[in-house]
């Protein structure tokens, strides 16, 4: 059975176990659309790269898997030839935006030091042990593995990028069942989650809100996916200002297309309250540093340093305030 088929089958079984029946019937269509070769010309190459990863020594218990450290790592003994093969196949999945990972002795130094964000977020979370978690726009799943490492009973990443899906499956190849099969990926977006599902104890939306043309609708979609009393962790770009401050940049912000609204943290808190969240609190806010987001061997295209005004690092190349990110935690009423 192909790795993709196994992954889909595992997700179907997990949805049955988690009693996500309202969503289960939609999975075949969502997988078909998310992994449509006609829409994604590079997809067959990514699929082939994952399929060609060498078989790892069994049993999987012999692997040293660490999901609770800054670097998500799987230490396993590989021959020099297999290590070179893995290196080349993992390289074929570039760019690696989130990480870091260490897989079979291969260090994947991603564009983002995602562990830094996790360190800022983790102290403010309700304990994840035993919780059902949804990670919206979770990229290749770095944070999802950390959530599993923190004891979550079920973690689902949704992200429409098929490249990220195959990066996740490459990591899964190394992790095997060391996480107890608790971590999954669906190549879909928040709009594909059934309305008012009320299924998740904790929901993460990190780096998504500013890409939504209707941010309040996004917040309402997140609220609908949470169970009563569930916790939302929202991380997004913000600007400095009061409760009425919102920046709507032009066609690009820091060279990113499809950036719509950058509120102040105070405005964002107000939005959350208007959308029915309670116990809204700002837990972190800081500019994005050139050490946290940068080029690397595994993402050798333009990165943050190229998107800032070379004469004034407090501004983007378009003249907007440089990227600043905030983390807010809120709850759905009981």
N, C-alpha and C positions, 0 to 999 in steps of 0.2 A: 504494500500500500504506500502511495506517495506521501511525503511529509505533509503536504497541504491537505490531503484527504484525511490523514490522521488528526491534524489540528482541528479541522472542521468537525470531525466525528467527536473528538474530545469536548469541543464546545457544545455540541448538541447534548451530549450526556450531562455536562455541567449545568446546562439550562434546565434540564429535567430535574436534576438533583436540587437545584436552587428554586424550583417551582416557578420559573420564569415562562409560564405557558403562554402568556399574551405575546411574548416576543418570539417564541420558538418557531412558529409557523413562518415568520418573516426571514429567518436566517438563510435559507437557500437563495432567495432572491437577493439578499444583501451581500452574500458572498459572491454571487455571480456578477453583480454590478461592481463591487469593490475590486474584484480580480479579473475584470474584463480585458482580455488581451487586445481587443480592438480599440479600447480607450487608452491603454498604457502599452506603448510599443516596446518599452524596455523590460516589461514584466517577464517574458520568457527567460531572459538572461538572468534575472534575479532568482527566479524559481530554480533554474538549472544550477546556479551557484550553490544554493542551499542543498539541493539534491546530491551534489558532488562532494559535499563535506565527508571526509572519511569516517568510516564506522569507528566508534570509540570503544575502548576496552570495557568489557562487562565484568562484573555487574556495575551498574551505575553508582552503587553505594561506594565503590572504590574511588570515586571522584571526590575531591575536596571542593564542595560548593559553598560559596559565601555570598549570601544575599543581604547580609546585615552590616556590610562594610562600605566605605566610600567607593571602592572599586568592586563592582559586581564581578565575581571571579569564579572560574572553574579550573582547578588544577588537576590535570590528568596527564599521564605519561604518553607522549607521542614520539614516534620516530622522527628523525630530522626531515625525512621526505614528507611525512604526513603534516608536520608543522609548516613546512614551506607551502604545501598544498592548501592548508587551512588559511594561511596568510594571504595567498593570492585570491582565494575564493571570497574571503571576508572583504578584501580590497575591492572586489568586483561589486560590492553592495554600497560603495561610497556614494555620497558623503555621509559620514556618521555624525549626526548633529548632537545626539545625547549620549552620555556616558559619564565616567570611564568604565571600560570593561577590561578584563584579563581572561582570555579564553585559551586554554591549552598552552599557556606560556606566551601568548601573543597579546601585547598591550594595545588596546584601541583607545587612543587619546582623542576624544571627540571634540567637536567645536565648543560645546558648552561643558563647563564643569558642573554637571547637573547635581553632583554631590553637594556642592555649595548651597544650591537652592534647597535641597532636602534637609540640610543642617539648619537652615533658617526656618523651615516649615515644621519639621518633626516635633520640636518641643511644645508646640501649641495644639497638637492634635489630641482628640480623645484617643485612648489606646486602641490600636488597630486589631489587637488580638481577637479573633473570632468574628470580625466584622466583614460584611459584604461591601466591596469597594468598586466604584466606577471611576476610571481615569479618562476624562474626556480630552481628546487631542493629545494623547499621551506619547506621541512620537514612537520611537522604537521600543518603548516599554521599560526604560531604565528605572523610572520611579515606581512602576508596577512591581518590578522585582524587589525593590526596597520595601514596598508595602507588604509583599509576601514574606520578606525577611523579618518584618515587624509582627508577623503572626496573623495577618488577615486570612480569613477562611476561604474567600473567593475574591479574585481581582480580575476585572475585565477592562482592558484597554480598548477604546474605540478611537480610530484615527483613519481618515479616508485614504491615506497614502499607502499604496501597495509596496513601495520601497521600504517603508518602516515596517510593514507587515513581514516582509522577508528578512529584514534585519532581526526582528523579534524571533522568527522561526530559526534563524541561525544561532541565536543565543539559546533558544530552547533545545537545539540539537546538543549543545554542551551540557546544559542543566539537566536534561532528560526529566526524570520524575522526582528529582531531589526536592522540589517544592511541593510534592504530593499532588501534582496536577492542579494546583490552585490558581494558576496565572494563565490568562487567555487574552487573545487579540481578535477583534472583529474589525475588518476594514470598512468602517462606516462612520457616520457623523452623528452628532447629538440629535439631528432631525430624524434619524432612523430609530431612535429609542421610542417605543410606544408612549403616547401621552399619558401622564398621570400614572406611571408604572408603580411608583412608591415602593421600590424594591431595595434600595441601597442605604446602608447605614452611614457611609462616608462617600462623598463625591468630590473629586478633584477636577477643577477646570483651571489649568495653568497655561498661560500663553495663548489663549483662545479668544477672549472677549473682544479684543481690539480688532479682530478679523471679522466680527459679526456686524452686518449693517444695521441690525436692530438689537442692541445689547440688552434691552429689557426683555425682549422675547427670549433671548438666550438664558437670562437669569430665571425666567419662568419655566423654561424647559428643564433646567437643572433642578428647580424646586419640585417639579412634577416627578422626577426620577427618584427623589429621596423619600424614604419612609418618614412618617411623623416623628419628629425629634431627631432626625438625621442631621449630619454635619456637612456643611459645604466649605471647601477650601478653595478660595478664589485668588489666583495670582495673575496680574495683568500689568500692562504699561499704564503709568499714570503721569500726571503733571502736577507741579506744585500749585496750590491755590485753595480757595474756600469751597463751600458746598455748591456754589454756582459755576465753578470753573470747569469747562470741558473744551478740549482742543479737538477740532476736526481738521486734520491735515489735508493736503491736496492729494494728487494721485499717488504720491509715494511718501513714506515716512522712513527715514534711515534706509532708503532704497527698497523698502518693502512695499509691494502693492497691496491693495485691499486692506488698508488700515483706516478704520472709520472714526472711532471715538476714543479719546484718551481723557478720562475724567481725572479730577483730583481724587485723592483718597476720601476726602470728606464727601464729595459728590457721589462717589461709588458707594459709600456707606448709605447715603440717602436712597440711591437706586435700590439697594438690597432691601431696605426697610419698606420701600414702596411696593416691592415685589413680594412682600409677606414674610421676609426672614426676620428672625429675632436674634438677640444676643450678638449683634454685629460688632466685631472688633478688628481694628487694624493691629496686626502683630509684627509686621516688618515693612519697611520702606527704605529704599536706597538706590542710588544710581547703579547702572550696570557697568562693571569694570572691564577694562581691556584684558584682564587676566582671567575673567570668568567666561568670556565669549571671545574666541580668537581662532585664527587658522591653526591647523595642525596637519600632520602627515595624513590623517584620516579625513580631513575636510580642508582641502588645499585651495578652496575658492575664496572669494572675498568674504570678509567677516567684519566685525564691529569697527575695527580701526579704519576700514575703508569707507564706512558710512558716516563718519564724523568729520566735521570741518577741520582740516589740518591746522588751521590757525586758531581755532577755538573749540577745544574738545567738549565744551559744555553745550555745543549746538550740533545738530545733524548737518549733513551736506545741503539739505534743503533749507536750513535756517531755523528749524524747530528745536525745542529743548531736547537735549540728548536723552537716550532711553533711561527711564527710571521705573523701577518695578515695586509693586506693593503686594503684600499678602494679607487678605482679610479672611476671617473665619466667621461663619454665621450658622444659624440652625433653622430648620423648619419647625414650626410650632407643633407641639404634641397634639 
